[in-house]
């Protein structure tokens, strides 16, 4: 894994991760991390990536890890950041894959970057806040509190954080078993993500609940949407809505999977993604 910082024209720094080189012939797949995580590509998928000839690219979104805070960021502006990364790495076209809120950012890239994105796959992505669905239906109380205050604005969301708010997750037994295996890696990228402060998570929540700056109806590449039926962090209704509004989208509902256990589908998702290219 190669890690490096790149500086953008506005002076911000993005911390990036790269498992390959231009000369090795691998297909670039950009990993969009969940909230709150670092942007390190998923170790549990490294073996599958090697087998499929995939080169992982990842980056800490602004405010996480080694990347500078951007208090004005949106789903679409993060896609613009991605173009700078691709240009610096000499990559023309690529696929995108995202888990949890990172799935929304992956869709944002597929929307905003047009033909540069060859295919997009998401695991438990959130739909746009202005979507015609009951956006909070089925979410945990902690999720409603965090995202509901984010919808009121960055300062309101930050006030919740300063109040000592504790995001409580109602883990299922299968979740705990999952974390004892290779996907315990999720814990590895969660803790350090907020070492630089709370604004990576706060600004993610604001991005989800404010205009994205792009319309998922404009996605033209193949899209795979994977969602667990027992997801209480981002309910499956979000995946259903996205499938109805994204061109060329396929929805794969995974019976009994939660927000976390849905990552057990990630190997087959990566295989689907590689097959599209």
N, C-alpha and C positions, 0 to 999 in steps of 0.2 A: 504494500500500500504506500503510495507516494502522497504526502501531504504538503501543501504549499499555500501561500497567500497570494492573492492577486489584488491590485489596487485599481479601483474604478475611476472614471473621469471626475466624479464628484468627491473624490478623496476617501471614500469608504473602502474597507478591506473585506474580501470574501475569503474564507478558509475553505479549500477544496481538497477532495480525495480522488485518487485515480489509481486503478489497478493495472493499467496497461500503457501502451505507447502506440503512436500512429502507425508504426511500421509492422506491428504484429498481426494485423488483419482482423482483429476482433471487432465486433459490432458494438458501438457505444450505447449503453443504457444508463440514463441518468436516474438516480435514486432520489426521491423526494421524501424526506423523513417525517415522522409523526410529531405530535405535540405532547410534551416537550422532549425532544431528542436532539442529539448531534446528527450531522449529515453523513456520517460514516456509512458506506454501503453495507448491506447485511451479511455478516459472516456466515450465517446458516445457509446462504445461497452461493457461497464461493465455489463449492464443488460443482454445483449445477452450472454456474457461469463458465467455469473452465471447460466443462463437457460441451456446452453449447456455443463456445466461442464468443462470450460476452465480455466486454470491457466495462467495468463499473466506473461511473463518475458520480460523485456526490459533493454536496457543499452544505455548510452550516448556513441556514437562513439568517438574515440580519437580526442581530441581537442574541444569537446562540453561539456558544463556543468561541471560535476565533473571528467571527464576523461582526462588523460594526453595526450598531443599532441604526435602523431607518424608521423613524417615527411616522413617516408618511407612506409606508409601503402598502401595496395592495397585492392581490393575487397576480395581476398583470405585470406589475413592476418587478416582482420576483422572476417572472418569465423573462423580462428584459435583462435582469442580472444573469440569467442562464445563457443568454446569447453572448455576453461578454466572456463567460467561462469557456463556451464552445469555441469562440474565436481565438482566445489565448491558447487553447489546446489544439488548434488546427482541425477542429471537427466541424464538418459541414452539416450532416444530418445525423439524427440519433433517435432512439426510442426513450420513452419515459415510463417510470413505474413509481407508484407512491402508496404508502401505508397510512391509514387514518387520515388526519388532516393533510398529510403529504399527498394523498390522492387528489385533493382539491387543487393543490399547486401543480400536480402533474397535468390535470385537465386544463388548468390555466395556461400551461406551456403549450399544450396541444392546440388550444384555441388561438393564443396570441402569436405563436410562431409559425403557424401555417405549415408549409411544405417541409420545413426543417425537421418536424416531428413525424417519424414514420409510423409509429403505433404508440398507444397509451394503454396502460393497465393500472387498475387501482384496487386496493384492498380496503374496504370500509371508508370510502370517500364521502365527504359532506357535500350536499347540494348547496347552491347559492341561497343566501338568506332570503332574498326576494322571491324565491321559488314558490309556486302555487301549491304548497303543501303545509300541513301543520308541522312546522320546522322542529319544535321542541317535543312533539308527542313521542312518548316512550323513552325519553332521556332520563338519566339519573338526576336527582335533585342538585347534586354538585355541578353537573354539566349545565343544567338550566341556570344556576346562579352565575357561573363563570361566563357563559356565552350570552346570557340575558343582559348582564351588566356591560359586556363588551359591545353589545348592540347600541347601548346608550352613549358609547364613546370611550376613547382611550383613558381619559382621566377617571371616569367612573369605574372602569375595569381595574385600574391601578389602585383606586381607593379600596376596592374589595380585597386586593392582594395585601395592602397595608393593614387591613383590619385583622389580619391573622387567619384569613380564610384558609381552610384545609380541604383540598379536593379529595373527597372520599370516594373510593372505587369499591363497588360491591363485587368482589372477585367471586367467580364460580369455581367449584372444585377443579374443573378441567383447566381453568386458567392457571391455577397454582401448579398443577402437574406439568403444564406447558413450560412454565418458567424454570422447572428443574431440568429441562432438556436443552438442546442447542439454542432455542429461542429465548432462553434466559438472557441472551445477548441484549434483548430490549432493555433490561435493567442497566447494562453497561453503558448504553448511550443516553439513558434518561438522567442519571444523577449529574454528570458533568455538564449537561446542556445548560443548566441554569447557574453555573459557577460565576458567570459574568453579570448575573442579575436576572430580574424577572421579565425583562421586556421582550425576549424571544417569544415566550408563551403569551404574554399580554397582547403583543402585536399580531401573533397568529390568530388569537380569538377575535380581534378587531377585523382582521382580513376576512375571516369566515362570515362575519355578520354585517359587513358593509359591501357596497358594490364592488364586484371583482375587477371591473375595468375591462371585461371581455365576456362574451356570450358563448356558453357551451354549445349552443345550436350551430355555431360556426365551425366546430371540430369536423374535419374531413377525413382524418386518418382512422383506421380501425381502433376500436376502444373495447376493452374488456373490463366490466365492473363486477367485482366479487364482494359479496356482503353476507355476513352471518345473520340468520334469522333471529338469534337471541342477543344481538348487539344492543346494548343500552347506553353506549357512549355516543355513537352515531347510528341511529336506528335504520333498519333495512329500508324503510320508506324513502330514505335519501337515495339509495341505490336504484330503487324503482323509478323515482322521478327522473334521475339522470339518464336511465336507459330510455325513457320516453322522449327525452329532449336532445340527446346526443345522436348525431348521424352515425350510422354504421356501428352502433353500440350493441354489445351482447351482455346480458345480465346473468350472472351465475349466483343464485341464492344457495347458501350452504346451510342446510337444515341442522339446527342445534349448535352452530358455531357462534361464539361470542365475538366481541370486538377484538379480543386477543387471540383466541384459538383459530380465527380465520387465517392467521399466518401459516397454518399448516397447509394451506392451498398454494403457498407462494411458489413452490417448485413448479407446479403445473402452470401457474400464471406466467412464470418466466419462460417456460417452454412455449406457451401460446405466443408470447411477445416475440420470441426469436423466430417463430414460424411465419410471422407476418412480414418479415424483412427479407 
